Structures are given as structure tokens and as C-alpha cells.
């Protein structure tokens, strides 16, 4: 209530991207003051053994994670984990640093409880993130979301994903292959069956090789993040590809290019739409994948989770875990605690 009534109205008076970095600075400052950080984190943090869940061989403290895009460069994963997230997904990271698309590139749609972004994989490069992840020491369960540089052609895209995979391998718990962002030109073409199978098989083969070299029982889980705009036929292809390449699972879904039903003035902006307008479609995709695959692989549900009921709906549709992004921005960190408490009431 404090966040929505007092804090959010002030933050929403300013440019979204500037507010994002301001929030990072505030969280970092708070966590440097022992007494203040303890009080602050206890207000939001909530743990219970009954919330623990094992998915694709990893143990999660609770099933509510932070989606990629919020902490792109792994600058604040420890502080964000203190807010109660069961896992943090960093990225999307690319081999080389890139500025992303020209500003202004982030827009609130307050009437629709949504956000449009056309950030364009802005990040400091994978090696810069690795240096920060070296300080984790297993404290926070981390997912590494990887992509290709804008200047890399689709024909050479696999090379970029391999570079990121190799660099991050020792420092993340699972990988996410992002071929579904609408903000890198032609990236979504990699979701077609032939190039996607080739990309995922290359990474999975490398994963298997590393497991043998390091004498591990299994490699790191690799997940595929897909767009909500795929047709049923394309979703069936995704199921086939997951089974063929033997990757660990799917994240459903990324942002959408649809603008159906929007009322906000900013609906004319190009980019990917996230938030409440995506709630129904992302749940439909989760249910389709789960039912058509006969629950053959785990799905992480993301898209339009603004209430505990939204999260439970996705879990009931077949998701094993859920992730927040826009709902976290609109509803505040209290949402994580609300979801976890509601799960215990079930």
C-alpha cells in the first residue's frame, strides 16, 4: 500500500528509464546501511520451506523470480534477491557492449497497466557482467539470458550465443536463449524451426561436452524464451524442437507486438508491450505448451502478473515457476510476498 499510494505516484512523474537507474541507486544505498537494510528487507522478505521447489534439477527458495531486462548487467542481483525473489534472471547479455536503441525508448501505459520498451539489448557486454557474478558465491540463484549483438547477422548468430554461453557457464545456474525480443532487427526470424533447432542443438551439444569435461552428471539447464505472438502451429514446432534438442524447458512469454485493446496515448510507440495487456495471452501459451506436450518439460510463466491470482492462474495453467517484471514496477516489491503467502494458503 505504501508503494502504490505514496512512492509510485512520485516515481511515475519522471522518465521511466531515469527512474529505473535512480531506483537502483536507492536500493544499493539502503543495502549499505546495516540497520536500515535489515528493517527494509524484513518488510518484504518472506521465507517458508513449503515454498521450495525443484525444477530442472535446481532448488528454488520459492517459485517467484525476477524476469530478464530489469538487472541486465548483474549490478543489483543480491539487493533484488533480498526483496524476496526466489531467483534472479540477468541479461539479456551480448558478447560485446552495445548502447541499444536511441532514447526515448521506455514508455508507461498507465491506463493499461503496461509498458512498451524498445531498449535493444543495451548492456555492458557479457565479460563485464561475469566480473560482478564472480562475487555471488552461490548466494543467489541466477539465470543468464543471452542474445546476439545487433551488428551480428542471423547467419552468424550462433557464434554470439556460444560466446555468451562459454563466458557465463561457471557463474549462472541456468541459461535462457532469447530469440524473441522484437527490438533487435530480424531477431525473431531465429524462432523459425530450422535456425532455432540448429542454435539450440549447438548449445546443448556444448553443454553436454562441458558436463563430460567437468565430470558433472548434467550440464546447465538451457531454456528458450518465446514470443506470445507465435501461432499454434509455431508453438507445436517449439514443442518438437525442445524434445529434439533435449533442452530443459521454455519461458513463456516475452513482450508482444500486439496493441489490441489499449487505451493509453503511448500505444502508438513501437517496441515490445509488457504488463496487464499480456496476462491472458501469456497464460494461453503456457496452457497450450503444457497440454500439447503432455507436460514433457517445465515452463516458466511470465507476462502480466500483477496480482497473486495472476501468478496462481499461470501455475494452474502448467507453469512450474513464474517471473515478474512490469507487475513488480506497478505493484511494488510487496507483490512477491503476496504471491508466496497466497501459495501457502492454497
Secondary structure, DSSP 4 states (H G I P E B T S, - for coil): -HIIIIIHHHHTTS-HHHHHHHHHHHHHHHTTSHHHHHHHHHHH----GGG-EEETTEEESSSEEEPTTSSTTSSSHHHHHTTT-SEEEEEEE-SS-B--SPSP-EEEEGGGTEEEE---S-BS-HHHHHHHHTT-TTSS-EEEEE---TTS-GGGHHHHHHHHHHHHTTT-SEEEEE---TTSTTGGGGGSHHHHHHHHHHHHHHHHHHHHHTT-SS--EEEEEE-TT--HHHHHHHHHHHHHHT--EEEE---B---TT--SGGGGS-SEEEEGGGHHHHHHHHHHHHHHTTS-SEEEEES---SHHHHHHHHHHT-SEEEESHHHHHH-THHHHHHHHHHHH-
